């Protein structure tokens, strides 16, 4: 396997770990945040104490990692249509993650008291 593909596949393996650590770090700066009772989107919501930090350590890096992983899937697919569809879906997820970081949670989910 080519080195570039290994890097891409490692990016895919890192995504869930990165998300877990990023959420733990961001939520530690959000007084009273409860993983079980609050949505993750509240971390990046307008008025949140971690409004700028959360996208920087969660959305943007995860979006980049998803795009890198999807590139690796696409390049390894050769003639596999299902792998290419999967690669496109992972890329869309990556772009969505970046978009979620750029455009915060709508005013309807603003925490009443951050």
N, C-alpha and C positions, 0 to 999 in steps of 0.2 A: 504494500500500500504506500502511496506517495506521502511524503511528509506533510504536504498541505492538507490532504484529506484527514490525516491523523489529528492535526490541529483543529480542524473543523469538527471532528467527532468528539474530541475532548471538550470543545466549547459546548456541545450538546449535553455532555455528562455533567458539566459544571453548573448548568442553568438551575436545576432545583436546589443545589447547595447554595449558590449565590443568592437566590431568592430567599431562602430560609434565613441565612445570615443577615442579609440586607433588611429584612423585615424585623428581625430581632434587634438590630442596631437602631433602626429608625424608631421603632416603638419604645425603645428605652429612653428616648428623648421626648416622648409624648406622655406627659403625666396622666396616669389613670387609664391609659389605653389597654383594652382587654381583647386579646386575640379571639376569644370565643364569642364576644358580644358585639364587636365592631367589625365593619368591613375593612379590608386592606386599603380600599380607595380613600378611606378617611385619613390615612397617613399623608397623602398628597393633596388633600382637599384645601380649598381656600380657607384661611383662618387657622389651619392646623399648625402646631408648633414646629412641625418638620416639613412644612409645605415645600421648601426648596431642597431640603436634604433627601427626602424620600425618592423623588425622581432621579436625582443624581447618583444614588447608590443602588436603586432598584430598576426603574423603568429603562433608563438609557443603556446601562451595561447589559441588561437582559435582552433588550431589543437588538443590540449589536451581536450578542452571543447567538441569538436565534437566527439572525441573518447569516452569520458565519456557518452555523450548523446546516442551515438550508442550502447554502452554497455547496457544502460537502456532500449532502444528500443528492443534490442535482448532478454534481460531477461524477458521483459513483453509480448513478442510475443506469448508464449506457442505454439500454432500450426498455427499462422497466417503467411502465406508465404509472403504476401505483406509487412508486418511490418518487417520481417527479411530482405527482399530485401532492404527496406528503410534503415534499420540499417547498412547494408553493404555499401550502397551508402554514407551515412553520415560518416562512418568510412573511406572510400576512400577519401572523401572530407577533413577529418581531416588530413590524411596522406599527401595529396596534399598540404595542408596549411603548414605543417611542412617542406615538401620538398621545397616549394617556399621560405620559410625563410632560409633554408640551402643553396640553390642554387639561387643566385640573378638573377635578370632580365638579359637576354643576352645582349651582347655588342650593339646589334642593337637598344636597347631602352635606352641606356645611355643618360642622358640629356647632350646636348652640353655644357651647362653652368649651373652647379648646383646652 
